[in-house]
Amino acid sequence: MKSLELKPQQPKRNQIAAVACKIFGHKYRITKRYQSHLKEFECTHCKKQYTLDGYGHYTPLTPKMRRINEVYENFYITKMSRTS
């Protein structure tokens, strides 16, 4: 028997909206806001996810970047709890 590998489902992206994003640019919506002033964004048209890197540029939100945001948030919270 063949085993089926389950892949995480990607949000369905509208191809016409993706073309509109390439022509006019993305329309960002904040999906998650951290206490440490980090934010995660999602384009309302093509449903791609982004975050801000250390230089303030939008970068695609990969699992690695999401984990970096979470670790940075935990560090920020513990630092603020020690100084209070």
C-alpha positions in Angstrom: 0.0 0.0 0.0 1.2 3.5 -0.8 1.3 5.9 2.0 -0.1 9.3 1.3 1.9 12.3 2.4 -0.3 15.1 3.7 0.9 18.5 2.7 -0.3 21.6 4.4 -2.9 23.3 2.3 -2.0 26.5 0.7 -4.7 29.2 0.6 -6.3 29.3 -2.8 -5.0 32.2 -4.8 -7.0 33.9 -7.4 -4.9 34.1 -10.6 -6.5 37.3 -11.8 -5.8 38.9 -8.4 -2.2 37.7 -8.6 -1.8 39.5 -11.9 -3.3 42.6 -10.4 -0.8 42.4 -7.6 2.0 42.3 -10.1 0.7 45.3 -12.0 -0.5 47.5 -9.1 1.2 46.1 -6.1 0.0 44.2 -3.0 -2.7 45.5 -0.7 -1.5 44.4 2.8 -3.6 43.6 5.8 -2.2 42.9 9.2 -2.9 39.3 10.3 -0.8 39.2 13.5 0.7 41.9 15.7 3.3 41.0 18.3 4.1 43.1 21.4 7.6 43.6 20.2 6.3 45.7 17.3 6.7 42.9 14.8 3.8 42.3 12.4 2.7 39.7 9.9 0.8 40.7 6.8 -1.3 39.1 4.1 -2.2 40.5 0.7 -6.0 40.8 0.4 -5.9 39.9 -3.3 -3.4 37.0 -3.8 -3.4 35.7 -0.1 0.5 35.6 0.1 1.9 36.2 3.6 4.7 38.6 4.5 6.6 40.0 7.5 9.1 42.8 8.0 12.7 41.9 8.1 15.4 43.7 10.2 15.7 46.4 7.6 11.9 47.2 7.4 11.5 45.5 4.0 8.6 43.1 3.3 9.8 39.5 3.0 7.7 36.3 2.4 6.6 34.7 5.6 8.3 31.3 5.6 8.1 28.8 8.5 11.7 29.9 9.4 10.7 33.6 9.5 7.6 32.8 11.6 9.7 30.9 14.1 12.2 33.8 14.2 9.3 36.2 15.0 8.1 33.9 17.8 11.5 33.5 19.3 12.1 37.3 19.2 8.7 37.8 20.8 9.5 35.4 23.7 12.9 37.1 24.2 11.2 40.6 24.3 8.6 39.4 26.8 11.1 37.9 29.2 13.3 41.0 28.9 10.4 43.3 29.7 9.3 41.1 32.6 12.8 41.3 34.1 13.0 45.1 33.8 9.6 45.8 35.3 
